[in-house]
Amino acid sequence: MSNLPTPQTFAGDRIADPLRFPTFRRLWLAGLLANLGILIQSVGAAWIMTQMTSSADQVALVQTAVMLPVMLISMPAGAISDIHDRRIVALVALSVSLCGSTALSALDWLRITTPNLLLFFCFVIGSGMALMGPAWQSAVSEQVPTTALPAAVALNSISYNIARSFGPAIGGIVVASGGALAAFALNVVLYLPLLVTLLLWEGVAEPPRLPRERLSSAIVAGVRYIANSPSIMVLLTRTMLTGAIGGSISALMPLVARDLLCGGSQT
């Protein structure tokens, strides 16, 4: 049985606290760990690239490989999450990232990692997370009642911001103490709670009120909606500018540590 209360309970529930609902609480905590994991892995990947090449472009491409799928996949991923079971989409996407992280850990353990292999598996990991993002965000409505939905959406955003605040610092400590392999392996471990939680979650399946939409028409409808929503266009533009500026800083930070500070991962 689902942990989600009945609609009758929703109607009389005036306390908009999403963490009171076990399903949301478990998924939120597991998602926080997964976000920490991918940020820790990014630190390890960027640092190991500085050890394999002196090219600033190659080091910056690590960040690009992780984030480029967000630009390429997010639109079709949103359509897929609307057409198919969001829990299944999230499981498939998380499995893709988990396989990429596991392969990257194995390659580094065998000492056969190359710059191109590193970029490829970073792209695989980023692709899984990009595919999961829309399904993860839209599935919140299946975990909490309407009264708690705004707070639940805000908590999901806070979850990533918490991970972004502490993840790189934790990643630096992990790389300094155990090397990039420790960061890759820890990322694999931190994916597991979310994978188990998604497997155990029995989502609330709502019967479709309309025939299933084709992927192409769903993407076109999404683009049309954005194009006719000035507020969303402004928000997306600001997000793109902020991401480009902030991403450039984090992408080149390993070079600052290596070249300007003349240090290693312990610096």
Sine and cosine of phi, psi and omega as CSV:
sin_phi,cos_phi,sin_psi,cos_psi,sin_omega,cos_omega
0.00,0.00,0.56,-0.83,0.01,-1.00
-0.96,0.28,0.51,-0.86,0.07,-1.00
-0.98,0.18,-0.10,1.00,-0.01,-1.00
-0.95,0.31,0.77,-0.64,0.00,-1.00
-0.90,0.43,0.24,-0.97,-0.01,-1.00
-0.96,0.28,0.33,-0.94,0.03,-1.00
-0.85,0.53,-0.52,0.85,0.02,-1.00
-0.90,0.44,-0.61,0.79,0.04,-1.00
-0.91,0.40,-0.60,0.80,0.00,-1.00
-0.87,0.49,-0.69,0.73,-0.12,-0.99
-0.88,0.48,-0.56,0.83,-0.04,-1.00
-0.99,-0.15,0.08,1.00,-0.07,-1.00
-1.00,-0.01,0.92,-0.39,-0.03,-1.00
-0.98,-0.22,-0.12,0.99,-0.04,-1.00
-1.00,-0.08,0.93,-0.36,-0.07,-1.00
-1.00,0.01,0.92,0.38,0.01,-1.00
-0.89,-0.46,0.99,-0.12,-0.09,-1.00
-0.91,0.42,-0.43,0.90,-0.02,-1.00
-0.95,0.32,-0.12,0.99,0.10,-1.00
-0.96,0.27,-0.27,0.96,-0.05,-1.00
-0.99,-0.13,0.87,-0.49,-0.14,-0.99
-0.83,0.56,-0.64,0.77,-0.03,-1.00
-0.88,0.47,-0.76,0.65,0.01,-1.00
-0.90,0.44,-0.67,0.75,-0.04,-1.00
-0.88,0.48,-0.71,0.71,0.00,-1.00
-0.91,0.41,-0.69,0.72,-0.01,-1.00
-0.92,0.39,-0.60,0.80,0.00,-1.00
-0.91,0.41,-0.72,0.69,0.00,-1.00
-0.91,0.42,-0.68,0.74,0.03,-1.00
-0.91,0.41,-0.60,0.80,0.05,-1.00
-0.91,0.41,-0.59,0.80,0.05,-1.00
-0.88,0.47,-0.68,0.73,0.03,-1.00
-0.90,0.44,-0.66,0.75,0.01,-1.00
-0.90,0.43,-0.64,0.77,0.05,-1.00
-0.90,0.44,-0.66,0.75,0.07,-1.00
-0.87,0.49,-0.66,0.75,-0.04,-1.00
-0.87,0.49,-0.73,0.68,-0.06,-1.00
-0.94,0.35,-0.51,0.86,0.06,-1.00
-0.96,0.29,-0.59,0.81,0.09,-1.00
-0.90,0.43,-0.68,0.73,0.03,-1.00
-0.88,0.47,-0.61,0.79,-0.01,-1.00
-0.90,0.44,-0.61,0.79,0.05,-1.00
-0.89,0.45,-0.72,0.69,0.02,-1.00
-0.88,0.47,-0.66,0.76,-0.02,-1.00
-0.92,0.40,-0.69,0.73,0.00,-1.00
-0.90,0.43,-0.64,0.77,-0.03,-1.00
-0.94,0.34,-0.67,0.74,-0.02,-1.00
-0.91,0.41,-0.48,0.88,0.07,-1.00
-0.92,0.40,-0.59,0.81,0.04,-1.00
-0.91,0.41,-0.40,0.92,0.03,-1.00
-0.99,0.12,-0.36,0.93,-0.05,-1.00
-0.99,-0.10,-0.36,0.93,-0.06,-1.00
-0.51,-0.86,0.45,-0.90,0.07,-1.00
-0.99,-0.12,0.01,1.00,-0.06,-1.00
-0.98,0.22,0.83,-0.56,0.07,-1.00
-0.91,0.41,-0.55,0.83,0.01,-1.00
-0.89,0.46,-0.68,0.73,0.00,-1.00
-0.90,0.44,-0.65,0.76,0.02,-1.00
-0.90,0.43,-0.69,0.72,0.01,-1.00
-0.91,0.41,-0.49,0.87,-0.01,-1.00
-0.92,0.40,-0.34,0.94,0.06,-1.00
-0.88,0.48,-0.74,0.67,0.04,-1.00
-0.90,0.44,-0.63,0.78,0.02,-1.00
-0.89,0.45,-0.67,0.74,-0.03,-1.00
-0.89,0.46,-0.56,0.83,0.00,-1.00
-0.97,0.23,-0.62,0.78,-0.14,-0.99
-1.00,-0.10,-0.37,0.93,0.00,-1.00
-0.84,0.54,-0.63,0.77,0.04,-1.00
-0.85,0.52,-0.47,0.89,0.04,-1.00
-0.87,0.49,-0.66,0.75,0.01,-1.00
-0.95,0.30,-0.59,0.80,-0.10,-0.99
-0.99,0.11,-0.54,0.84,-0.21,-0.98
-0.95,-0.31,-0.36,0.93,-0.15,-0.99
-0.84,0.54,-0.67,0.74,-0.03,-1.00
-0.91,0.42,-0.81,0.59,0.08,-1.00
-0.90,0.43,-0.51,0.86,0.03,-1.00
-0.90,0.43,-0.62,0.79,0.06,-1.00
-0.90,0.44,-0.66,0.75,0.04,-1.00
-0.91,0.42,-0.65,0.76,0.01,-1.00
-0.89,0.46,-0.65,0.76,-0.01,-1.00
-0.92,0.39,-0.46,0.89,0.05,-1.00
-0.98,0.19,-0.47,0.88,-0.07,-1.00
-1.00,0.04,-0.61,0.79,-0.12,-0.99
-0.92,-0.39,0.14,-0.99,0.04,-1.00
-0.87,0.49,0.87,-0.49,-0.09,-1.00
-0.91,0.42,-0.55,0.84,0.03,-1.00
-0.90,0.43,-0.68,0.74,0.01,-1.00
-0.92,0.39,-0.66,0.75,0.03,-1.00
-0.87,0.49,-0.70,0.72,0.01,-1.00
-0.90,0.44,-0.63,0.77,0.02,-1.00
-0.90,0.43,-0.70,0.71,0.02,-1.00
-0.89,0.45,-0.71,0.70,-0.02,-1.00
-0.89,0.45,-0.69,0.72,0.01,-1.00
-0.91,0.42,-0.58,0.81,0.04,-1.00
-0.90,0.43,-0.61,0.79,0.05,-1.00
-0.88,0.48,-0.75,0.67,0.01,-1.00
-0.90,0.43,-0.63,0.78,0.01,-1.00
-0.90,0.44,-0.67,0.74,0.04,-1.00
-0.89,0.45,-0.67,0.74,0.02,-1.00
-0.89,0.45,-0.66,0.75,0.01,-1.00
-0.92,0.39,-0.65,0.76,0.01,-1.00
-0.91,0.42,-0.68,0.73,0.02,-1.00
-0.90,0.44,-0.65,0.76,0.01,-1.00
-0.91,0.42,-0.63,0.77,0.05,-1.00
-0.89,0.45,-0.68,0.73,-0.01,-1.00
-0.91,0.42,-0.66,0.75,0.00,-1.00
-0.89,0.45,-0.68,0.74,-0.01,-1.00
-0.94,0.34,-0.58,0.81,0.04,-1.00
-0.90,0.43,-0.59,0.81,0.03,-1.00
-0.99,0.12,-0.05,1.00,0.02,-1.00
0.88,0.47,0.59,0.81,0.01,-1.00
-0.86,-0.51,0.32,0.95,0.02,-1.00
-0.95,0.31,0.72,-0.70,0.09,-1.00
-0.86,-0.51,0.31,-0.95,0.02,-1.00
-0.81,0.58,-0.68,0.73,-0.02,-1.00
-0.93,0.38,-0.65,0.76,0.05,-1.00
-0.90,0.43,-0.65,0.76,0.02,-1.00
-0.88,0.48,-0.72,0.70,0.01,-1.00
-0.91,0.42,-0.63,0.78,-0.01,-1.00
-0.89,0.46,-0.74,0.67,-0.05,-1.00
-0.96,0.27,-0.47,0.89,0.16,-0.99
-0.89,0.45,-0.62,0.78,0.04,-1.00
-0.91,0.41,-0.64,0.77,0.04,-1.00
-0.88,0.47,-0.73,0.69,0.01,-1.00
-0.88,0.47,-0.71,0.70,0.03,-1.00
-0.90,0.44,-0.57,0.82,0.03,-1.00
-0.90,0.43,-0.68,0.73,0.03,-1.00
-0.88,0.48,-0.69,0.72,-0.01,-1.00
-0.94,0.35,-0.57,0.82,0.04,-1.00
-0.92,0.39,-0.61,0.79,0.04,-1.00
-0.93,0.36,-0.55,0.83,-0.06,-1.00
-0.97,0.23,-0.52,0.85,-0.13,-0.99
-0.77,0.64,-0.84,0.54,-0.02,-1.00
-0.89,0.46,-0.64,0.77,0.03,-1.00
-0.90,0.44,-0.65,0.76,0.00,-1.00
-0.90,0.44,-0.71,0.70,-0.04,-1.00
-0.94,0.34,-0.68,0.74,-0.04,-1.00
-0.97,0.25,-0.35,0.94,0.00,-1.00
-0.96,0.27,-0.15,0.99,0.00,-1.00
-0.86,0.51,-0.58,0.82,-0.02,-1.00
-0.90,0.43,-0.30,0.95,0.03,-1.00
-1.00,-0.02,-0.09,1.00,-0.09,-1.00
-0.95,-0.30,-0.40,0.92,-0.05,-1.00
-0.69,-0.72,0.32,-0.95,0.08,-1.00
-0.96,0.28,0.16,-0.99,-0.04,-1.00
-0.87,0.50,-0.60,0.80,-0.03,-1.00
-0.89,0.45,-0.46,0.89,-0.03,-1.00
-0.99,-0.17,-0.01,1.00,-0.11,-0.99
-0.89,0.45,-0.73,0.68,0.01,-1.00
-0.85,0.53,-0.67,0.74,0.01,-1.00
-0.92,0.39,-0.58,0.81,0.01,-1.00
-0.92,0.39,-0.67,0.75,0.04,-1.00
-0.89,0.46,-0.68,0.73,0.02,-1.00
-0.89,0.45,-0.66,0.75,0.01,-1.00
-0.90,0.44,-0.58,0.81,0.06,-1.00
-0.89,0.45,-0.63,0.77,0.06,-1.00
-0.93,0.38,-0.65,0.76,0.02,-1.00
-0.89,0.45,-0.58,0.81,-0.01,-1.00
-0.84,0.54,-0.74,0.68,-0.01,-1.00
-0.93,0.36,-0.60,0.80,0.01,-1.00
-0.92,0.39,-0.59,0.81,0.09,-1.00
-0.89,0.47,-0.73,0.69,0.01,-1.00
-0.89,0.45,-0.63,0.78,-0.01,-1.00
-0.93,0.36,-0.47,0.88,0.01,-1.00
-0.96,0.26,-0.63,0.78,-0.11,-0.99
-0.96,-0.28,-0.42,0.91,-0.10,-1.00
-0.84,0.54,-0.78,0.63,0.00,-1.00
-0.87,0.49,-0.61,0.79,0.02,-1.00
-0.91,0.41,-0.70,0.71,0.05,-1.00
-0.89,0.45,-0.65,0.76,0.04,-1.00
-0.87,0.50,-0.64,0.76,0.04,-1.00
-0.89,0.45,-0.65,0.76,0.03,-1.00
-0.91,0.42,-0.67,0.74,-0.01,-1.00
-0.90,0.43,-0.71,0.70,0.00,-1.00
-0.91,0.42,-0.63,0.78,-0.01,-1.00
-0.91,0.42,-0.58,0.82,-0.07,-1.00
-1.00,-0.02,-0.53,0.85,-0.09,-1.00
-0.77,-0.64,-0.02,1.00,-0.01,-1.00
1.00,0.09,0.05,-1.00,-0.03,-1.00
-0.89,0.45,-0.55,0.84,0.01,-1.00
-0.86,0.51,-0.63,0.78,0.02,-1.00
-0.89,0.45,-0.62,0.78,0.03,-1.00
-0.91,0.41,-0.67,0.74,0.01,-1.00
-0.91,0.42,-0.70,0.71,-0.02,-1.00
-0.92,0.40,-0.63,0.78,0.02,-1.00
-0.90,0.43,-0.59,0.80,0.06,-1.00
-0.87,0.49,-0.68,0.73,0.04,-1.00
-0.86,0.50,-0.71,0.70,-0.03,-1.00
-0.90,0.44,-0.64,0.77,-0.05,-1.00
-0.96,0.27,-0.27,0.96,0.12,-0.99
-0.97,0.26,-0.48,0.88,-0.16,-0.99
-0.88,0.47,-0.68,0.73,0.03,-1.00
-0.84,0.54,-0.64,0.77,0.01,-1.00
-0.93,0.37,-0.64,0.77,0.02,-1.00
-0.88,0.48,-0.71,0.70,0.00,-1.00
-0.91,0.42,-0.67,0.74,-0.01,-1.00
-0.89,0.45,-0.65,0.76,0.04,-1.00
-0.92,0.40,-0.61,0.79,0.02,-1.00
-0.91,0.42,-0.59,0.81,-0.04,-1.00
-0.99,0.11,-0.32,0.95,-0.05,-1.00
-0.97,0.23,0.82,-0.58,0.08,-1.00
-0.98,-0.20,0.99,-0.12,-0.05,-1.00
-0.90,0.43,0.40,-0.91,0.05,-1.00
-1.00,0.09,0.95,-0.32,-0.03,-1.00
-1.00,0.05,0.91,-0.42,0.04,-1.00
-1.00,0.02,0.74,-0.67,0.02,-1.00
-0.90,0.44,0.73,-0.68,-0.03,-1.00
-0.91,0.42,0.70,-0.71,0.02,-1.00
-1.00,-0.01,-0.26,0.96,0.01,-1.00
-0.74,-0.67,0.36,-0.93,0.08,-1.00
-0.86,0.51,0.49,-0.87,-0.01,-1.00
-0.87,0.48,0.75,-0.66,-0.04,-1.00
-0.99,0.14,0.52,-0.85,0.08,-1.00
-0.96,0.27,0.48,-0.88,-0.06,-1.00
-0.86,0.50,-0.71,0.71,-0.05,-1.00
-0.89,0.45,-0.69,0.73,0.00,-1.00
-0.94,0.35,-0.53,0.85,0.04,-1.00
-0.92,0.40,-0.64,0.77,0.03,-1.00
-0.91,0.41,-0.68,0.73,0.01,-1.00
-0.88,0.47,-0.67,0.74,0.02,-1.00
-0.89,0.46,-0.63,0.78,0.03,-1.00
-0.91,0.41,-0.69,0.72,0.03,-1.00
-0.89,0.45,-0.66,0.75,0.00,-1.00
-0.90,0.44,-0.64,0.77,0.00,-1.00
-0.90,0.44,-0.70,0.72,0.00,-1.00
-0.91,0.42,-0.69,0.73,-0.04,-1.00
-0.89,0.46,-0.46,0.89,-0.01,-1.00
-0.98,-0.20,0.27,0.96,0.03,-1.00
-0.84,-0.55,1.00,-0.01,-0.06,-1.00
-0.83,0.56,-0.62,0.78,-0.03,-1.00
-0.90,0.43,-0.63,0.78,0.03,-1.00
-0.94,0.35,-0.62,0.78,0.05,-1.00
-0.87,0.49,-0.67,0.74,0.03,-1.00
-0.89,0.45,-0.69,0.72,-0.01,-1.00
-0.89,0.46,-0.69,0.72,0.01,-1.00
-0.91,0.42,-0.62,0.79,0.02,-1.00
-0.90,0.43,-0.71,0.71,0.02,-1.00
-0.90,0.44,-0.65,0.76,0.01,-1.00
-0.89,0.45,-0.66,0.75,0.00,-1.00
-0.90,0.44,-0.70,0.72,0.00,-1.00
-0.91,0.41,-0.70,0.72,0.01,-1.00
-0.90,0.44,-0.67,0.74,0.00,-1.00
-0.91,0.43,-0.64,0.77,-0.01,-1.00
-0.91,0.40,-0.69,0.73,-0.02,-1.00
-0.94,0.34,-0.76,0.65,-0.01,-1.00
-0.92,0.40,-0.60,0.80,0.00,-1.00
-0.91,0.41,-0.56,0.83,0.02,-1.00
-0.90,0.44,-0.63,0.78,0.00,-1.00
-0.91,0.42,-0.77,0.64,-0.04,-1.00
-0.93,0.37,-0.52,0.86,-0.02,-1.00
-0.92,0.39,-0.56,0.83,-0.07,-1.00
-0.99,-0.15,-0.02,1.00,-0.03,-1.00
-0.86,0.50,-0.62,0.78,0.06,-1.00
-0.86,0.50,-0.56,0.83,0.05,-1.00
-0.93,0.37,-0.57,0.82,0.07,-1.00
-0.88,0.47,-0.70,0.71,0.00,-1.00
-0.91,0.41,-0.62,0.78,-0.07,-1.00
-0.98,0.19,-0.71,0.70,-0.17,-0.99
-0.99,-0.11,-0.71,0.70,-0.06,-1.00
-0.99,0.16,-0.62,0.78,0.01,-1.00
-1.00,-0.03,-0.15,0.99,0.04,-1.00
0.81,0.59,0.71,0.71,-0.04,-1.00
-0.81,-0.59,-0.13,-0.99,0.06,-1.00
-0.90,-0.43,-0.33,-0.95,0.01,-1.00
-0.90,0.43,-0.30,0.95,0.01,-1.00
-0.99,0.17,-0.19,0.98,-0.07,-1.00
-0.96,0.29,0.00,0.00,0.00,0.00
